[in-house]
Amino acid sequence: MGGIIILAHMNPALVHGLLALIGLLVIVEGLGLALVPKALGFLAGPGAAKPAARGWTRLQGTGLMLLGASFVMASTRAPGTELAVIALSMWACLMFSRSVLKRSAATA
């Protein structure tokens, strides 16, 4: 059995708590990358702590914060939050793609 199928048999409160915890950890990682990219640049990959790469590291941190916020919102399962979760996830993908474009432009 796959991991997702096993989670379906767990208590729903534990699944929501696990999703919220993962979201909070992703938010903290994103804050670290956005605020102190020199110290936590190793989380973003090789070369992310270099001064020339701090711009895309901060974009990556912003994307992680948005993704974490969508995880936390998804864990609440409140009615009407589906659109907000999708929008936050799409903005997170935009931040990740902008960071990749910025990184590739800096190395080219």
Residue, then its C-alpha position, 0 to 999 in steps of 0.5 A: m500500500g502507498g503512503i497516501i492510502i495509509l494516511a486515509h486510515m488514520n484519525p482525521a485530526l492527526v492528518h490535519g495536525l500533521l499537515a498544519l505542522i508541515g506547513l508551519l515548518v515550511i513557513v519557518e524555512g521560507l522565513g529563514l531563506a527570505l530574512v537570512p539567506k547567507a546563514l540558511g542558504f544551504l537549504a536552497g541548494p548549492g551556491a544559494a548563500k553567495p551574494a550574487a544569488r541572494g535575490w533568488t534565494r529570497l524569492q525561493g523563501t517567499g515561495l516557501m512561505l506561500l506554500g506553507a500558508s496554503f498547507v496550513m489553510a488546507s489543514t483547517r478544511a474550513p468551507g470556502t478556503e479551497l480557492a485561497v489554497i489554490a491561489l496561494s499554491m499558484w503564487a508559490c509556484l510563480m515565486f519558485s519559477r521566478s527564482v529559477l529564471k533569476r538564477s539562470a539569468a545570473t549564471a548565463 
